[in-house]
């Protein structure tokens, strides 16, 4: 498969699954499957760095926050962690650290000794606590890493979070930690919910997330949540020189820390600790899904810095999945809003790690056919990451000859239209734009939290309105009348009034949010944000040419082609005219000016061998001061930094009359920058 095409496919898949995990708390695939997709993405981007785009999941931490609470901007982003799965991965992690620090060529007296902290990775919800003058000022969720949700009132109900620190050496402290629910608290809570006829929480993480996202803090207070601190936004806020010292300092402030955190002098000690935790995890009072490994020394952490979505100085080592066997009863084929047909395994209920599993996604046709599943098969099920079920394989040795093969349908199970699977793509699609399943899913998405978040128009309500033909497309939502809703089964005058009010409030959404909601293929939250910054209004975007779209850094041929094709469709233009007549006018957003940083507007390319620092470290320094990095010599490039044994790039840069810098000249530019 063409690398660029596979990268586009991986980015779309990862963005969708990241959104479902972080925003909707409703993931479709296991942590393990997500990790495999992400590792494939990283491998391809490493092999083809020129294909890395700003909208790649490798360049950002996670999903967007809900808008149920006020949003909070994190002064220092709360990044994700890259993953390791075994001892070999941990050795590779240390090798990368040495390469970045140029340790292979360092003299003996300049060599850096790496030591680590190993901390249990609790399966909960990451939060930030802001203290000023020792008093708790604000608490928020991680959100997308840059912006979270203000849950101060909810966090104040957790007994292990101090309102006032015992002492503080800084005027402002930004503490990072994990909110979680232990096993016994979850059992007690689920028994109460069972007695009350309420749905049960599948696992402690969902319980913690659901408890913190209660608008009424009194509900949160009843949920027996706990908190453990594991870090600080900026180590300079503390008097500590390393992570081990920091944990002791946080504890002295009155913040609880994990007593199972261990200092590890070598990577071998880290591996031994990982194996020890894996053996002890089932006996712990709370669930852990791995171990976080951090370079202990803060000076080295600062030198190593961060990638777009994760620090270089830390990694999460994940435990193997919990498995069980059961029987495959049937396979259901579901049609999504983009026409993707997804096979779903219906299973004989089985308990896997304390959760009853009765269905699991099979993702796509290629995955489905590769596993050669048959009705009646005994199958191996696992909850990778201890949370999401997946079918690993059929146990062929248990077949008795009565199993029935299952084939991917050739026609849409809903509308009967022929299905299409393009060469090189994993997804089989119904390409009928009038397919009822697609239209319904598009409407559900438009009203969901991922769309315009119209309160009262959830999945069940939209299915009801769709079946009654009250809503068949997006403009119909904005022409609904109170009288149409009040008399429906399950509705009343008050609920109808509330929905009409919510619809009215949704008529002036932020432009970017509106773009992500209407369902243009390949236009998710990130691409919509890029379009919002470039085009002041919907009218401007509708007139945009393919060339204008491709000028936007982060938008490629696939997304640009999809956007122009979408807006050229007469039915789409008619839909927008109906929306305009209904009073739907997205709020225009003017492009945000670039930060006035020293290297803003400059584009650097590196060639040859650098002697005083690694190329990765040099690129980081450029980005930190507002510059951009090129991967090839183009007219857009402004500076070429030529190290030892510079190759053909140097010759081409001279032909284009670009600025050529030696390594000392490059370092001098950095020193001159404030």
Secondary structure, DSSP 8 states (H G I E B T S, - for coil): --HHHHHHHHHHHHHHHHHHHHTSS--SS-HHHHHHHHHHHHHHHHH-GGG--TTSGGGS------SSS-EEE-SS---B--EE-SHHHHHHHHHHHHHHTTTTS--GGG-----EEEEEEESSEEEEEEEETTEEEEEEE-TTSSEEEB-HHHHTT-TTS-SB-S--SSSEEEEEEEEE--HHHHHHHHHHHHHTT----SSHHHHHHHHHT-SSHHHHHTT--EEEEEEES-GGGSS-SBHHHHHHHHHHTT--B-TT-EEESSHHHHHHHHHHHHHHGGGSSS-EEEEEEEESBHHHHHHH-B-SSBBTTEEEEE---EEEEEEEEEEEEEE-TT-BEEEEEEEEEEEETTEEEEEEE--SHHHHHHHT-EET-EEEEEEETTTEEEEEEE-GGG--S--EE----SB-TTT--BEE--TT-S--EE--TT-HHHHHHHHHHHHSTTTT--TT--HHHHHHHHHTTS-SSHHHHTT--HHHHHTSTT--HHHHHHHHHHHHHGGG-BHHHHHHHHT-TT--HHHHHHHHHH-SSHHHHHT--HHHHHTSTT--HHHHHHHHHHHH-HHHHHHHHHHHHTT---B----------TTTT-EEEEESB-SSS-HHHHHHHHHHTT-EE-SS--TT--EEEE-BT--HHHHHHHHTT-EEEEHHHHHHHHHH--
